[in-house]
Amino acid sequence: EALVTLDAIRNGIKAYVKGFAGDIALSNDGWRQYGKYNENEQFDFYPSLFINPIGEQLKLQEMLCHSQLFVEYVNRKERDSKETTELSKSDVGRFIATFVYFHWRRRKRIESKVVV
């Protein structure tokens, strides 16, 4: 049981780092764009080259969060969530959810067998 827990923690950390590292994790040579070789032929990593785009993305997200378009998007998600909750409580909603889930799982199983 402890090994399973440790493995889950390790996988969680690995997923976080992989998501955080972006191009560095996704590509074998993604690290190259975040530094350069010096005169001694050693690679110098420049954290600012890695962090600056993330900071710009955060600024954009902050601006978008304050826009009327995003506020309306959140309001729509709230309405959809309430409708889904109400629908899931009805017999028709349960039938639709069961039907969709069954076919989704079947499709996933078929895709996993084909992608081998």
CORSULBEL-V146583 format. One record per residue. PSI is psi as a letter, one per 40 degrees, with the letter a starting at -180 (999 if undefined). OMEGA is omega in degrees with one decimal (none if undefined). D_CENTER is the distance of its C-alpha to the mean C-alpha in Angstrom with 1 decimal. Layout:
psi:PSI omega:OMEGA d_center:D_CENTER
psi:PSI omega:OMEGA d_center:D_CENTER
//
This chain:
psi:d omega:179.2 d_center:28.0
psi:d omega:178.5 d_center:27.5
psi:d omega:178.4 d_center:26.2
psi:d omega:179.0 d_center:23.6
psi:d omega:178.9 d_center:22.5
psi:d omega:179.0 d_center:22.5
psi:d omega:178.1 d_center:20.5
psi:d omega:178.2 d_center:17.8
psi:d omega:179.3 d_center:17.8
psi:d omega:179.3 d_center:17.9
psi:d omega:177.1 d_center:14.9
psi:d omega:178.4 d_center:12.9
psi:d omega:179.6 d_center:14.2
psi:d omega:179.2 d_center:13.5
psi:d omega:179.1 d_center:9.8
psi:d omega:-178.8 d_center:9.9
psi:d omega:179.8 d_center:12.2
psi:d omega:177.5 d_center:10.6
psi:d omega:-179.8 d_center:7.5
psi:d omega:-174.2 d_center:10.4
psi:e omega:174.8 d_center:12.7
psi:b omega:-176.8 d_center:11.1
psi:d omega:-179.4 d_center:14.0
psi:d omega:-178.8 d_center:16.0
psi:d omega:-173.4 d_center:14.0
psi:d omega:-174.2 d_center:13.3
psi:i omega:178.9 d_center:17.0
psi:d omega:-179.7 d_center:20.2
psi:f omega:178.4 d_center:21.7
psi:d omega:-179.5 d_center:18.8
psi:d omega:-174.5 d_center:20.6
psi:d omega:-176.0 d_center:23.6
psi:e omega:-177.6 d_center:22.4
psi:f omega:178.4 d_center:22.2
psi:a omega:177.3 d_center:25.9
psi:i omega:177.9 d_center:29.2
psi:h omega:178.2 d_center:32.0
psi:a omega:-177.9 d_center:35.0
psi:d omega:177.7 d_center:38.6
psi:e omega:-179.5 d_center:38.5
psi:f omega:174.5 d_center:35.9
psi:i omega:-177.8 d_center:33.4
psi:h omega:175.6 d_center:29.8
psi:h omega:178.1 d_center:29.2
psi:h omega:178.4 d_center:25.6
psi:h omega:-178.2 d_center:25.3
psi:d omega:-179.0 d_center:22.6
psi:d omega:177.6 d_center:23.2
psi:d omega:179.2 d_center:22.1
psi:d omega:-173.1 d_center:18.7
psi:d omega:-175.3 d_center:18.4
psi:d omega:178.1 d_center:20.1
psi:d omega:178.4 d_center:17.5
psi:d omega:177.3 d_center:14.9
psi:d omega:178.0 d_center:17.8
psi:d omega:177.9 d_center:18.5
psi:d omega:178.1 d_center:15.0
psi:d omega:177.1 d_center:15.4
psi:d omega:178.5 d_center:18.9
psi:d omega:178.9 d_center:17.8
psi:d omega:179.1 d_center:15.4
psi:d omega:178.4 d_center:18.3
psi:d omega:-179.8 d_center:20.7
psi:d omega:-179.7 d_center:18.7
psi:d omega:-179.6 d_center:18.4
psi:e omega:-177.9 d_center:22.2
psi:i omega:178.5 d_center:22.9
psi:d omega:179.4 d_center:24.6
psi:d omega:-179.1 d_center:22.2
psi:d omega:177.6 d_center:19.2
psi:d omega:178.3 d_center:21.6
psi:d omega:177.0 d_center:22.6
psi:d omega:179.4 d_center:19.1
psi:d omega:178.3 d_center:18.7
psi:d omega:177.8 d_center:22.1
psi:d omega:177.9 d_center:21.5
psi:d omega:178.1 d_center:18.5
psi:d omega:179.0 d_center:21.0
psi:d omega:179.5 d_center:23.7
psi:d omega:179.7 d_center:21.6
psi:d omega:178.7 d_center:20.6
psi:d omega:178.4 d_center:24.3
psi:d omega:179.3 d_center:25.4
psi:d omega:179.3 d_center:23.1
psi:d omega:179.3 d_center:24.5
psi:d omega:-179.6 d_center:28.0
psi:d omega:-178.1 d_center:27.6
psi:d omega:178.5 d_center:26.3
psi:e omega:-179.0 d_center:29.4
psi:i omega:178.2 d_center:31.7
psi:d omega:179.2 d_center:33.0
psi:d omega:179.2 d_center:31.8
psi:d omega:178.0 d_center:28.2
psi:d omega:179.0 d_center:28.3
psi:d omega:-179.4 d_center:29.8
psi:d omega:-179.6 d_center:27.2
psi:d omega:179.4 d_center:24.3
psi:d omega:-179.8 d_center:26.0
psi:d omega:-178.7 d_center:26.8
psi:d omega:-179.0 d_center:23.3
psi:d omega:-180.0 d_center:21.9
psi:d omega:-177.6 d_center:24.7
psi:d omega:177.1 d_center:24.2
psi:d omega:179.1 d_center:20.4
psi:d omega:179.3 d_center:21.0
psi:d omega:179.3 d_center:23.9
psi:d omega:178.9 d_center:22.1
psi:d omega:178.6 d_center:19.3
psi:d omega:-179.6 d_center:22.3
psi:d omega:178.9 d_center:24.1
psi:d omega:-178.8 d_center:21.2
psi:d omega:177.5 d_center:20.7
psi:d omega:-177.0 d_center:24.4
psi:d omega:-172.8 d_center:24.6
psi:e omega:-177.0 d_center:21.9
psi:999 omega:none d_center:23.8
//
